[in-house]
Amino acid sequence: MTNRKFAPTAIDLFSGCGGLTLGLTQAGFNVISAVEVDPLAVKTYKANHPNVLMWDVDIRNLSTRQVKRRLKLGTGQLDLLAACPPCQGFSQMRTLRGSKSIEDPDNALLFKVLQFVRELKPKAIMLENVPALATDIRMKRFLEALRLWGYWVDEESIRIVNAASFGVPQRRKRMMLLVGRRGKIKFAEPSLEDNTVRKAIEGLPLAGSSGDPLHDLVAVHSPQVMKRIQGIPKDGGSRSALGKEHQLDCHKKCNGFTDIYGRMAWDDVAPTITSGCTNPSKGRFLHPFYDRAITLREAALLQSFPADYYFSLERGKSSAALLIGNALPPEFIKRHALEVHTYLHTSCSLVYQTEREGIVNG
């Protein structure tokens, strides 16, 4: 059980709109600083986490010593360094036939995390990313550096896990790394049962007249598209039910991407929420009952954000969908962060006890 009086410090690198910070906060962490370069993500983050010192700069131009001085951190004082560097370069969709990574300048941002580790010497490190990073040569170099600097690294320091197993009503396979300076950090135990689309969004008011801007931006489709949507069976139906004569020519020629124009199922988890989550042509993003795609608010709830979490609409619906689709599910982070919290509380208590015994025995 987490000791809520113990509030370990954390820094969130590549914070996006704040999913990682929210999960850490829910687990009892005091997030003292974050780094994010995208202005819309920064605006959203600040609205939800106003007390966190935000560095709204390109992290490649940010001095780790400057951060350390501004936060008045001594070496080894930070409890947790958490990060999710841009993952597009490691994504399976960005590889050559799935075997060789394409060079991407953003991949080097993984090593910017190492610069923070070297400067701050945090007691624990959490790194989340796409599964492909786990077997990338860059991760091997990353782990070798951690070992060299005294961190506990073994074959169980990285796991490929599904967010659906940790309270998120959505399938989302991710790589999670948990590393500590004073021994192994446990990963969270999977839930006994999954959360579902029904539990996440069934109780929402009618979209379009709810008073929530994120829930009231309902797409207007052409009569032809609406007819196609209306023909897809409720509660998990797919476009195959339309028959060949009612499908788009491009769909007739391709058997792949079968989720396109599919409905979510009430009593199952949602598919991975992406930046195209409000567009039925991008995946299984049709509402289980209503003849429309899910709304931005429904997408955020399926990402496990609370119903009052603010997302900026300053740049329109597509940009807000990008924020939501790229976010880390807070509940997923919370479950693992609770284990890190326990680890830190236990290790700090042991250090204090050892030091106290040394003084008494001395």
C-alpha angles and dihedrals in degrees: 000000000000118000101229092196088065108077109180117200123249140183121209115211118196088010099177111187093337110271093133093046091049092051091049092048091050088053092055102265125140104225104205101177144011138190124213133149104193109095095212092049089047092052091050092045095050092049091056100034106032096160096058118097104240124204101201095190140102102279090221088068095045119102113225089209090054090054091047093051095044092051092042091231122162120213108282095013099106111092101203136014109195125186146166107188116199106289105194092100091056097043119119088233089060098053132097104257088329095290111081126045118235112233109255124177090222090063087074088065087079087071092050084066087057090055089057090047092051093048100041103029092208118203091235138017128207119188124177127188147129117310093247091070091066092072098033117116089236091063090052089055090045092055093045090057091050091051090049090054094052104263121145104250126168140145090284096055090093128049135176105224138172116235088216088070091060105054100282114127091223141075107245121153113205141168114241125191121192118180132166138187095227104046141305122331116219121233119230118268115248118255118259090233135019126250111240143217089249094056091047104047114005095095097055120118120252111295115245097035104044099103091238109115091210092054097042099058095096117173118245111220131195117258089254093054092044090053089052092049093047090054094059112096118250123254105028103347122152135210090258086080089067094069124230094282093063098044128095116264091243090055092050090057096047129058093187129090090040093172092070109117090006127140125234116242119239097224099040133069119268123253117259109301107234136174087273093057095123095049117082090203089065099058147304092330102130116118113256092240114007121073096245143074118270116275126243090257092051090049090051092049090050086054086055096248114146118258093252098051110129122232119182116242091187092117097036139257099308093053092049089050088053090054091050096043093049095046125107112243104251095213091054091051092044094056093054094037089058088061091049089049091053091047092052094046091050096044093046090050091051092049091049091048092049092048092047092049089049091054093047094046091043 
